[in-house]
Amino acid sequence: MSEQEKKETTGGPRPEEKLLADRRAHMDAVKAKGIDPWGGRHDGTASIGPIVAAYEEGREVSVAGRITGRRQFGKANFLDLRDWTGKIQLYVKKDIVGDAAMELFNLLDLGDLIGVKGKLFKTKTGETTVEVMEFRVLTKSLRPLPEKWHGLQNVEIRYRQRYLDLISNPEVMETFRKRSLIVSEWRRWLSERGFIEVETPMMQPIPGGAAAKPFTTHHNALDMQLYMRIAPELYLKRLLVGGMEKVFEINRNFRNEGISPRHNPEFTMCELYWAYSDYNGMMELTEGLLMHLSRLTSTTGRVPFDGREFDFTPPWPRKKYLDLFQEKAGFDWFDHEKVVAKARELKLEVGKRPHEAIANDVWEHLVEADLSGPVFVIDFPVELSPLTKRSAADNRVVERFELYIANMEIANAYTELNDPIEQRERFERQITAKEEGMERIDEDFLVAQEHGMPPAGGIGIGVDRVVMLLTDSKSIRDVILFPLMRNLE
């Protein structure tokens, strides 16, 4: 019988319980010295990364962070200290810090947060190190960090306990720092071009702006059923009516649908509208914005993703939706009998669904796998686009595009329909077809349009998917700090 089995058989403490008990004993010993184990402000704290990058022999520094490594060589003790900008080595010696400090040092555990003051030097191996003159306990860690090659590679632990993922995987921290930089620069770029950022309701009495199943909620005081927004579109267009000619919102949307490496029920979208523009203007804007953002992670505009490289240099190809369908299917998108036959051949749902839903499923199945991009798919059938203006060149289609990069839909844009009479007719057809996200007609939106909505271009760009591309992240969960997870029970 192993020692582990003996402990479990006799009811003795298991290793995990022993570790937790030891850490609490260290906490109690720190308290017994009259020291608060939860610390406080640490004055003069500087970021570790810049200190290491701009090394200066003998410079006095003050740093704070988490202990992630510990080594001892004779009387010399070394710690690894990490903050969110980098890691530095600490050299702790009794002759320098004194007896009382060494007693406290011996009560430190991996994962503890400490503040340190000392002088910079380099070891014989060239590692930048702080010779510690004094240190403070800022937070005692009562639980051990996961083993480096064990729990941290488990995606369930990484996503459920993101704090452990951030502590243990510096590349994950860097991904989210890049996400913050990308979104900040996104806002700045639009602001420089005259767009103003606005906020519209997340809880809406009538869901609209997309074909998606909403989440429902209830407002007790008003005794109202409300819907978490599936898109901000109809509210942003009201602002066009009111005279806000360039508006955008970086918003959270909620769609009660499946989860996959490219879908999360709660996601971030940038939606914007530009009065007196159209879908051509949206293409030019999108090329400029994404080329600019690509330079945050690639100086050449060539973006590596999933083992491939994508050139963001404009202009990007424009390919017509119906032409792509004809090329792949070998027949016309409007040929109902052939569309249904192909759908059945591909084992896609048919039932009593409308022609456009079946045909679009066939399109996605046959075409999307070849849309490496960047490429604009333009001029969609009018049946798929209830909020979009018809093409003057072909009455069967509307002035709409979807942007594809790496076979992912990144953006969806229109020349906006501003005819309230035709808009009502399209809404009524959606109601008849019982489309998801169309519970009832938003009469106030139509009233707004009847007051005169200017011609406009509008676009929704998936922020999470853009961050995926620019950080070479394979799953949307890798760029959302707290993705939705199934209950553990």
FISENU-90565 format. One record per residue (C-alpha): chain; z, x, y; residue in one letter; residue number from 1. Coordinates in pm, whole numbers. Example, Ala and Ser with C-alpha at 12.3 -4.5 7.8 and 13.67 -1.06 7.14 Angstrom:
['A',[780,1230,-450],'a',1]
['A',[714,1367,-106],'s',2]
This chain:
['A',[0,0,0],'m',1]
['A',[-97,136,341],'s',2]
['A',[151,182,626],'e',3]
['A',[-26,-99,811],'q',4]
['A',[11,-334,512],'e',5]
['A',[378,-236,474],'k',6]
['A',[446,-323,838],'k',7]
['A',[273,-659,805],'e',8]
['A',[449,-735,473],'t',9]
['A',[793,-649,606],'t',10]
['A',[733,-829,930],'g',11]
['A',[740,-506,1129],'g',12]
['A',[550,-476,1455],'p',13]
['A',[170,-447,1430],'r',14]
['A',[4,-167,1633],'p',15]
['A',[-111,-410,1906],'e',16]
['A',[240,-553,1941],'e',17]
['A',[382,-200,1953],'k',18]
['A',[139,-105,2231],'l',19]
['A',[235,-411,2434],'l',20]
['A',[604,-343,2378],'a',21]
['A',[568,22,2483],'d',22]
['A',[392,-78,2804],'r',23]
['A',[663,-326,2895],'r',24]
['A',[924,-57,2821],'a',25]
['A',[741,176,3061],'h',26]
['A',[739,-100,3323],'m',27]
['A',[1114,-150,3281],'d',28]
['A',[1172,226,3312],'a',29]
['A',[971,234,3635],'v',30]
['A',[1181,-53,3770],'k',31]
['A',[1499,131,3666],'a',32]
['A',[1396,414,3898],'k',33]
['A',[1396,169,4188],'g',34]
['A',[1015,166,4203],'i',35]
['A',[811,-153,4227],'d',36]
['A',[559,-141,3937],'p',37]
['A',[324,-367,4134],'w',38]
['A',[303,-130,4430],'g',39]
['A',[151,-217,4764],'g',40]
['A',[-66,-78,5038],'r',41]
['A',[-195,276,4994],'h',42]
['A',[-287,417,5335],'d',43]
['A',[-592,632,5396],'g',44]
['A',[-767,534,5075],'t',45]
['A',[-1121,674,5056],'a',46]
['A',[-1395,590,4806],'s',47]
['A',[-1424,835,4519],'i',48]
['A',[-1804,842,4493],'g',49]
['A',[-1867,972,4847],'p',50]
['A',[-1583,1225,4812],'i',51]
['A',[-1745,1373,4502],'v',52]
['A',[-2091,1366,4660],'a',53]
['A',[-1975,1545,4977],'a',54]
['A',[-1740,1792,4807],'y',55]
['A',[-1548,2022,5040],'e',56]
['A',[-1314,2288,4899],'e',57]
['A',[-952,2237,5002],'g',58]
['A',[-1015,1904,5173],'r',59]
['A',[-711,1675,5169],'e',60]
['A',[-793,1333,5026],'v',61]
['A',[-622,1003,4954],'s',62]
['A',[-769,798,4669],'v',63]
['A',[-670,500,4459],'a',64]
['A',[-804,363,4134],'g',65]
['A',[-752,300,3764],'r',66]
['A',[-655,564,3508],'i',67]
['A',[-932,574,3247],'t',68]
['A',[-860,906,3073],'g',69]
['A',[-574,1145,3006],'r',70]
['A',[-563,1503,2873],'r',71]
['A',[-300,1775,2848],'q',72]
['A',[-346,2152,2821],'f',73]
['A',[-9,2328,2805],'g',74]
['A',[176,2243,3124],'k',75]
['A',[-138,2118,3296],'a',76]
['A',[-206,1746,3289],'n',77]
['A',[-539,1589,3373],'f',78]
['A',[-624,1226,3446],'l',79]
['A',[-953,1051,3507],'d',80]
['A',[-930,813,3803],'l',81]
['A',[-1204,556,3866],'r',82]
['A',[-1273,318,4151],'d',83]
['A',[-1583,104,4197],'w',84]
['A',[-1783,393,4343],'t',85]
['A',[-1718,662,4085],'g',86]
['A',[-1477,881,3891],'k',87]
['A',[-1277,1192,3976],'i',88]
['A',[-1045,1419,3782],'q',89]
['A',[-679,1458,3880],'l',90]
['A',[-475,1772,3811],'y',91]
['A',[-100,1706,3789],'v',92]
['A',[146,1993,3755],'k',93]
['A',[525,1978,3756],'k',94]
['A',[555,2285,3981],'d',95]
['A',[366,2096,4250],'i',96]
['A',[485,1735,4227],'v',97]
['A',[846,1804,4117],'g',98]
['A',[1071,1682,3836],'d',99]
['A',[1117,1323,3951],'a',100]
['A',[745,1270,3990],'a',101]
['A',[677,1415,3642],'m',102]
['A',[927,1173,3491],'e',103]
['A',[733,892,3657],'l',104]
['A',[404,1050,3548],'f',105]
['A',[515,1032,3185],'n',106]
['A',[553,655,3221],'l',107]
['A',[190,608,3320],'l',108]
['A',[-53,440,3078],'d',109]
['A',[-430,416,3059],'l',110]
['A',[-536,126,3278],'g',111]
['A',[-259,173,3536],'d',112]
['A',[-359,172,3902],'l',113]
['A',[-224,459,4110],'i',114]
['A',[-260,601,4459],'g',115]
['A',[-295,979,4497],'v',116]
['A',[-289,1235,4776],'k',117]
['A',[-397,1594,4723],'g',118]
['A',[-651,1871,4778],'k',119]
['A',[-999,1910,4633],'l',120]
['A',[-1099,2204,4413],'f',121]
['A',[-1338,2267,4126],'k',122]
['A',[-1239,2369,3776],'t',123]
['A',[-1404,2657,3588],'k',124]
['A',[-1645,2403,3439],'t',125]
['A',[-1744,2290,3789],'g',126]
['A',[-1573,1948,3781],'e',127]
['A',[-1455,1812,4114],'t',128]
['A',[-1078,1768,4089],'t',129]
['A',[-786,1658,4305],'v',130]
['A',[-480,1883,4290],'e',131]
['A',[-219,1609,4315],'v',132]
['A',[52,1661,4576],'m',133]
['A',[199,1310,4544],'e',134]
['A',[118,983,4372],'f',135]
['A',[236,622,4367],'r',136]
['A',[233,351,4103],'v',137]
['A',[28,63,4244],'l',138]
['A',[0,-161,3936],'t',139]
['A',[129,-123,3581],'k',140]
['A',[-120,-239,3318],'s',141]
['A',[63,-442,3051],'l',142]
['A',[-238,-459,2819],'r',143]
['A',[-445,-168,2687],'p',144]
['A',[-812,-136,2776],'l',145]
['A',[-1058,-203,2492],'p',146]
['A',[-1171,95,2290],'e',147]
['A',[-1479,251,2447],'k',148]
['A',[-1725,187,2166],'w',149]
['A',[-1560,-122,2024],'h',150]
['A',[-1497,-432,2228],'g',151]
['A',[-1717,-332,2519],'l',152]
['A',[-2037,-365,2322],'q',153]
['A',[-1944,-716,2208],'n',154]
['A',[-2139,-950,2435],'v',155]
['A',[-1888,-1230,2386],'e',156]
['A',[-1607,-1013,2525],'i',157]
['A',[-1831,-873,2799],'r',158]
['A',[-1926,-1216,2932],'y',159]
['A',[-1596,-1397,2871],'r',160]
['A',[-1381,-1116,3009],'q',161]
['A',[-1609,-975,3277],'r',162]
['A',[-1316,-785,3429],'y',163]
['A',[-1302,-566,3117],'l',164]
['A',[-1679,-521,3129],'d',165]
['A',[-1659,-404,3492],'l',166]
['A',[-1368,-170,3422],'i',167]
['A',[-1527,-10,3119],'s',168]
['A',[-1902,-5,3188],'n',169]
['A',[-1993,164,3519],'p',170]
['A',[-2356,50,3481],'e',171]
['A',[-2240,-314,3489],'v',172]
['A',[-2052,-253,3813],'m',173]
['A',[-2365,-92,3952],'e',174]
['A',[-2577,-396,3857],'t',175]
['A',[-2355,-628,4057],'f',176]
['A',[-2337,-388,4351],'r',177]
['A',[-2719,-391,4348],'k',178]
['A',[-2721,-770,4330],'r',179]
['A',[-2506,-786,4644],'s',180]
['A',[-2736,-540,4822],'l',181]
['A',[-3049,-735,4718],'i',182]
['A',[-2915,-1070,4841],'v',183]
['A',[-2786,-919,5165],'s',184]
['A',[-3122,-755,5236],'e',185]
['A',[-3300,-1080,5139],'w',186]
['A',[-3108,-1265,5410],'r',187]
['A',[-3172,-993,5666],'r',188]
['A',[-3548,-987,5594],'w',189]
['A',[-3581,-1362,5643],'l',190]
['A',[-3361,-1360,5953],'s',191]
['A',[-3579,-1092,6112],'e',192]
['A',[-3878,-1327,6067],'r',193]
['A',[-3715,-1612,6251],'g',194]
['A',[-3569,-1810,5961],'f',195]
['A',[-3222,-1957,6000],'i',196]
['A',[-2983,-2002,5709],'e',197]
['A',[-2840,-2351,5657],'v',198]
['A',[-2613,-2529,5411],'e',199]
['A',[-2691,-2863,5248],'t',200]
['A',[-2478,-3084,5020],'p',201]
['A',[-2401,-2974,4666],'m',202]
['A',[-2282,-3326,4582],'m',203]
['A',[-2557,-3580,4640],'q',204]
['A',[-2565,-3960,4599],'p',205]
['A',[-2925,-3939,4473],'i',206]
['A',[-3049,-3632,4282],'p',207]
['A',[-3394,-3512,4376],'g',208]
['A',[-3629,-3225,4443],'g',209]
['A',[-3685,-3125,4080],'a',210]
['A',[-3746,-3271,3736],'a',211]
['A',[-3412,-3188,3574],'a',212]
['A',[-3109,-3365,3429],'k',213]
['A',[-2817,-3357,3675],'p',214]
['A',[-2443,-3321,3620],'f',215]
['A',[-2251,-3627,3737],'t',216]
['A',[-1913,-3648,3908],'t',217]
['A',[-1704,-3914,4082],'h',218]
['A',[-1549,-3931,4426],'h',219]
['A',[-1225,-4124,4394],'n',220]
['A',[-1157,-4212,4758],'a',221]
['A',[-1505,-4356,4813],'l',222]
['A',[-1538,-4479,4453],'d',223]
['A',[-1885,-4320,4435],'m',224]
['A',[-2079,-4159,4155],'q',225]
['A',[-2228,-3834,4281],'l',226]
['A',[-2461,-3575,4133],'y',227]
['A',[-2438,-3198,4152],'m',228]
['A',[-2761,-3094,4319],'r',229]
['A',[-3057,-2994,4109],'i',230]
['A',[-3236,-2874,4425],'a',231]
['A',[-3177,-2880,4804],'p',232]
['A',[-3540,-2972,4879],'e',233]
['A',[-3508,-3323,5022],'l',234]
['A',[-3227,-3222,5258],'y',235]
['A',[-3409,-2912,5382],'l',236]
['A',[-3717,-3124,5453],'k',237]
['A',[-3502,-3360,5660],'r',238]
['A',[-3430,-3054,5875],'l',239]
['A',[-3805,-3000,5922],'l',240]
['A',[-3823,-3356,6055],'v',241]
['A',[-3535,-3273,6291],'g',242]
['A',[-3725,-2978,6438],'g',243]
['A',[-3580,-2684,6243],'m',244]
['A',[-3912,-2511,6183],'e',245]
['A',[-3799,-2214,5968],'k',246]
['A',[-3503,-2280,5740],'v',247]
['A',[-3370,-2129,5422],'f',248]
['A',[-3073,-2169,5193],'e',249]
['A',[-2948,-1934,4923],'i',250]
['A',[-2786,-2201,4715],'n',251]
['A',[-2621,-2288,4386],'r',252]
['A',[-2809,-2543,4177],'n',253]
['A',[-2682,-2724,3868],'f',254]
['A',[-2902,-2850,3585],'r',255]
['A',[-2757,-3011,3273],'n',256]
['A',[-2991,-2831,3038],'e',257]
['A',[-2995,-2558,2774],'g',258]
['A',[-2874,-2200,2789],'i',259]
['A',[-3098,-1903,2708],'s',260]
['A',[-3152,-1542,2821],'p',261]
['A',[-3341,-1687,3121],'r',262]
['A',[-3146,-2009,3187],'h',263]
['A',[-2790,-2080,3299],'n',264]
['A',[-2683,-2435,3393],'p',265]
['A',[-2546,-2302,3725],'e',266]
['A',[-2787,-2067,3901],'f',267]
['A',[-2882,-1931,4243],'t',268]
['A',[-3202,-2021,4424],'m',269]
['A',[-3346,-1925,4760],'c',270]
['A',[-3530,-2226,4898],'e',271]
['A',[-3711,-2210,5233],'l',272]
['A',[-3946,-2419,5446],'y',273]
['A',[-4184,-2310,5719],'w',274]
['A',[-4335,-2571,5949],'a',275]
['A',[-4710,-2545,6015],'y',276]
['A',[-4760,-2311,5718],'s',277]
['A',[-4894,-2389,5368],'d',278]
['A',[-4893,-2248,5016],'y',279]
['A',[-5114,-1958,5122],'n',280]
['A',[-4851,-1864,5379],'g',281]
['A',[-4587,-1887,5103],'m',282]
['A',[-4788,-1645,4886],'m',283]
['A',[-4807,-1392,5168],'e',284]
['A',[-4436,-1431,5244],'l',285]
['A',[-4343,-1391,4876],'t',286]
['A',[-4551,-1075,4837],'e',287]
['A',[-4391,-923,5145],'g',288]
['A',[-4035,-1020,5050],'l',289]
['A',[-4047,-903,4689],'l',290]
['A',[-4230,-582,4776],'m',291]
['A',[-3958,-509,5032],'h',292]
['A',[-3677,-588,4786],'l',293]
['A',[-3841,-374,4515],'s',294]
['A',[-3800,-69,4740],'r',295]
['A',[-3422,-107,4712],'l',296]
['A',[-3447,7,4349],'t',297]
['A',[-3789,177,4337],'s',298]
['A',[-3940,380,4620],'t',299]
['A',[-4292,332,4479],'t',300]
['A',[-4291,-47,4442],'g',301]
['A',[-4340,-4,4068],'r',302]
['A',[-4057,-183,3890],'v',303]
['A',[-3955,-95,3532],'p',304]
['A',[-3844,-393,3323],'f',305]
['A',[-3795,-434,2950],'d',306]
['A',[-4001,-128,2860],'g',307]
['A',[-4291,-215,3092],'r',308]
['A',[-4374,-137,3454],'e',309]
['A',[-4481,-391,3717],'f',310]
['A',[-4663,-299,4036],'d',311]
['A',[-4536,-510,4327],'f',312]
['A',[-4798,-379,4571],'t',313]
['A',[-4982,-675,4735],'p',314]
['A',[-5210,-858,4710],'p',315]
['A',[-5136,-1018,4373],'w',316]
['A',[-5401,-1204,4167],'p',317]
['A',[-5446,-1581,4209],'r',318]
['A',[-5543,-1774,3893],'k',319]
['A',[-5601,-2148,3871],'k',320]
['A',[-5382,-2353,3639],'y',321]
['A',[-5671,-2560,3496],'l',322]
['A',[-5890,-2253,3441],'d',323]
['A',[-5613,-2078,3247],'l',324]
['A',[-5566,-2388,3031],'f',325]
['A',[-5940,-2414,2960],'q',326]
['A',[-5958,-2045,2864],'e',327]
['A',[-5669,-2065,2617],'k',328]
['A',[-5711,-2416,2476],'a',329]
['A',[-6089,-2437,2478],'g',330]
['A',[-6096,-2786,2627],'f',331]
['A',[-6013,-2970,2951],'d',332]
['A',[-5649,-3036,3050],'w',333]
['A',[-5733,-3402,3119],'f',334]
['A',[-5874,-3469,2767],'d',335]
['A',[-5585,-3672,2627],'h',336]
['A',[-5694,-3687,2263],'e',337]
['A',[-5750,-3312,2238],'k',338]
['A',[-5425,-3239,2425],'v',339]
['A',[-5225,-3455,2180],'v',340]
['A',[-5400,-3298,1881],'a',341]
['A',[-5326,-2947,2007],'k',342]
['A',[-4962,-3040,2078],'a',343]
['A',[-4921,-3164,1722],'r',344]
['A',[-5087,-2850,1590],'e',345]
['A',[-4836,-2643,1789],'l',346]
['A',[-4550,-2868,1665],'k',347]
['A',[-4466,-2979,2019],'l',348]
['A',[-4304,-3313,2100],'e',349]
['A',[-4555,-3596,2156],'v',350]
['A',[-4400,-3940,2103],'g',351]
['A',[-4458,-4179,2392],'k',352]
['A',[-4440,-3907,2653],'r',353]
['A',[-4688,-3919,2943],'p',354]
['A',[-5006,-3712,2920],'h',355]
['A',[-4902,-3463,3189],'e',356]
['A',[-4574,-3377,3014],'a',357]
['A',[-4749,-3310,2682],'i',358]
['A',[-5034,-3117,2846],'a',359]
['A',[-4795,-2900,3046],'n',360]
['A',[-4600,-2814,2729],'d',361]
['A',[-4930,-2705,2570],'v',362]
['A',[-5009,-2498,2881],'w',363]
['A',[-4671,-2326,2870],'e',364]
['A',[-4704,-2255,2498],'h',365]
['A',[-5056,-2112,2523],'l',366]
['A',[-5062,-1945,2865],'v',367]
['A',[-4718,-1815,2967],'e',368]
['A',[-4709,-1540,2704],'a',369]
['A',[-5004,-1369,2880],'d',370]
['A',[-4871,-1397,3236],'l',371]
['A',[-4746,-1041,3274],'s',372]
['A',[-4806,-1038,3649],'g',373]
['A',[-4722,-1032,3924],'p',374]
['A',[-4967,-1325,3932],'v',375]
['A',[-4983,-1651,4125],'f',376]
['A',[-5084,-1950,3913],'v',377]
['A',[-5231,-2191,4168],'i',378]
['A',[-5360,-2549,4205],'d',379]
['A',[-5158,-2760,3961],'f',380]
['A',[-5258,-3111,3847],'p',381]
['A',[-5127,-3371,4091],'v',382]
['A',[-4934,-3547,3811],'e',383]
['A',[-4703,-3243,3781],'l',384]
['A',[-4624,-3215,4150],'s',385]
['A',[-4488,-3531,4317],'p',386]
['A',[-4384,-3356,4640],'l',387]
['A',[-4702,-3156,4697],'t',388]
['A',[-5012,-3209,4912],'k',389]
['A',[-5348,-3264,4740],'r',390]
['A',[-5617,-3000,4763],'s',391]
['A',[-5902,-3089,4999],'a',392]
['A',[-6141,-2907,4762],'a',393]
['A',[-6037,-3087,4440],'d',394]
['A',[-5859,-3424,4450],'n',395]
['A',[-5724,-3374,4095],'r',396]
['A',[-5496,-3089,4197],'v',397]
['A',[-5236,-3004,4458],'v',398]
['A',[-5174,-2692,4666],'e',399]
['A',[-4897,-2550,4453],'r',400]
['A',[-4832,-2215,4291],'f',401]
['A',[-4589,-2062,4048],'e',402]
['A',[-4528,-1688,4055],'l',403]
['A',[-4498,-1515,3718],'y',404]
['A',[-4368,-1165,3660],'i',405]
['A',[-4288,-1032,3311],'a',406]
['A',[-4384,-1374,3169],'n',407]
['A',[-4103,-1536,3370],'m',408]
['A',[-4148,-1801,3634],'e',409]
['A',[-3997,-1642,3945],'i',410]
['A',[-4099,-1887,4218],'a',411]
['A',[-4245,-2233,4273],'n',412]
['A',[-4411,-2323,4604],'a',413]
['A',[-4612,-2600,4770],'y',414]
['A',[-4807,-2711,5064],'t',415]
['A',[-4559,-2990,5127],'e',416]
['A',[-4664,-3354,5108],'l',417]
['A',[-4580,-3504,5447],'n',418]
['A',[-4756,-3843,5405],'d',419]
['A',[-4471,-4094,5357],'p',420]
['A',[-4703,-4361,5216],'i',421]
['A',[-4836,-4140,4937],'e',422]
['A',[-4489,-3994,4886],'q',423]
['A',[-4351,-4344,4813],'r',424]
['A',[-4633,-4409,4564],'e',425]
['A',[-4558,-4084,4381],'r',426]
['A',[-4184,-4159,4370],'f',427]
['A',[-4259,-4505,4226],'e',428]
['A',[-4471,-4346,3952],'r',429]
['A',[-4182,-4111,3870],'q',430]
['A',[-3944,-4406,3845],'i',431]
['A',[-4186,-4588,3615],'t',432]
['A',[-4219,-4276,3397],'a',433]
['A',[-3836,-4242,3396],'k',434]
['A',[-3856,-3874,3484],'e',435]
['A',[-3535,-3669,3471],'e',436]
['A',[-3386,-3609,3813],'g',437]
['A',[-3538,-3932,3945],'m',438]
['A',[-3258,-4188,3921],'e',439]
['A',[-3381,-4392,4215],'r',440]
['A',[-3590,-4345,4527],'i',441]
['A',[-3423,-4165,4817],'d',442]
['A',[-3505,-4422,5085],'e',443]
['A',[-3344,-4220,5364],'d',444]
['A',[-3576,-3928,5287],'f',445]
['A',[-3878,-4159,5318],'l',446]
['A',[-3739,-4297,5646],'v',447]
['A',[-3710,-3937,5769],'a',448]
['A',[-4072,-3870,5671],'q',449]
['A',[-4185,-4185,5852],'e',450]
['A',[-4048,-4030,6171],'h',451]
['A',[-4297,-3745,6120],'g',452]
['A',[-4252,-3437,5903],'m',453]
['A',[-4469,-3146,6016],'p',454]
['A',[-4718,-2987,5776],'p',455]
['A',[-4528,-2711,5601],'a',456]
['A',[-4511,-2460,5322],'g',457]
['A',[-4204,-2448,5102],'g',458]
['A',[-4082,-2229,4818],'i',459]
['A',[-3798,-2188,4574],'g',460]
['A',[-3737,-1837,4438],'i',461]
['A',[-3499,-1771,4150],'g',462]
['A',[-3247,-1519,4281],'v',463]
['A',[-3098,-1446,3939],'d',464]
['A',[-3440,-1372,3790],'r',465]
['A',[-3539,-1145,4079],'v',466]
['A',[-3214,-952,4026],'v',467]
['A',[-3292,-933,3653],'m',468]
['A',[-3627,-771,3735],'l',469]
['A',[-3493,-527,3993],'l',470]
['A',[-3200,-413,3775],'t',471]
['A',[-3391,-412,3444],'d',472]
['A',[-3149,-665,3295],'s',473]
['A',[-3276,-847,2986],'k',474]
['A',[-3054,-1156,3012],'s',475]
['A',[-2963,-1379,3305],'i',476]
['A',[-2602,-1348,3187],'r',477]
['A',[-2615,-979,3275],'d',478]
['A',[-2663,-1063,3645],'v',479]
['A',[-2424,-1362,3673],'i',480]
['A',[-2063,-1252,3694],'l',481]
['A',[-1923,-1550,3505],'f',482]
['A',[-2195,-1722,3298],'p',483]
['A',[-2114,-2049,3125],'l',484]
['A',[-1983,-1990,2773],'m',485]
['A',[-1911,-2221,2480],'r',486]
['A',[-1543,-2305,2426],'n',487]
['A',[-1371,-2073,2180],'l',488]
['A',[-1202,-2363,1996],'e',489]
